[in-house]
């Protein structure tokens, strides 16, 4: 079965640089979520989109922005990177219109390292 | 604001033992609760999801229960194996298309 795809899997950036993380949800899924997991921490919700509209927002810095495109893939843009942005970034998708359980399926994550 | 905690933070058991992992949440108005497994530096693998209207779910050697009134969920692992060694996370959502609030995780080690 198709899973959530994230790219790149690993990314190394310098401080103050910009990074773009991509997420391709499971086909037919209409909702995308982004989470950040710092070293030794639990995942923290950043932002979500339903049918290309932002549906919820968590502790996402103003330096970060995200959007969901017409093909339902999503991108997380991160500017002015700081050392503290080093983390695993997970994307998850769900099928709000067709799955009453609203199960979120997670991608493998993108490991971002800021030097 | 939903807060989720897990006890114990770490657990070491010999192979073959049955064990219980605990998850507590502060807001009983949850929509569903998911249990995940995470290997070091890896992604999240969904193990079980319990909807608010359910009391338990089973998958193989795993059984998860939910008690909304007491704000608790448990994950029961039967006949533990070394391959079960990982961090187990519970996460609660409070509505459809709602964010998941994760617990602090229990790091499990199953020894030979």
Interface residues (C-beta under 8 A of the other chain):
Chain A: X31 X33 X35 X42 X43 X44 X45 X48 X50 X55 X56 X58 X88 X90 X92 X94 X96 X100 X101 X102 X103 X104 X105 X106 X107 X108 X109 X111
Chain B: X31 X32 X34 X36 X41 X42 X43 X44 X45 X46 X49 X51 X89 X91 X93 X96 X97 X98 X99 X100 X101 X102 X103 X104 X105
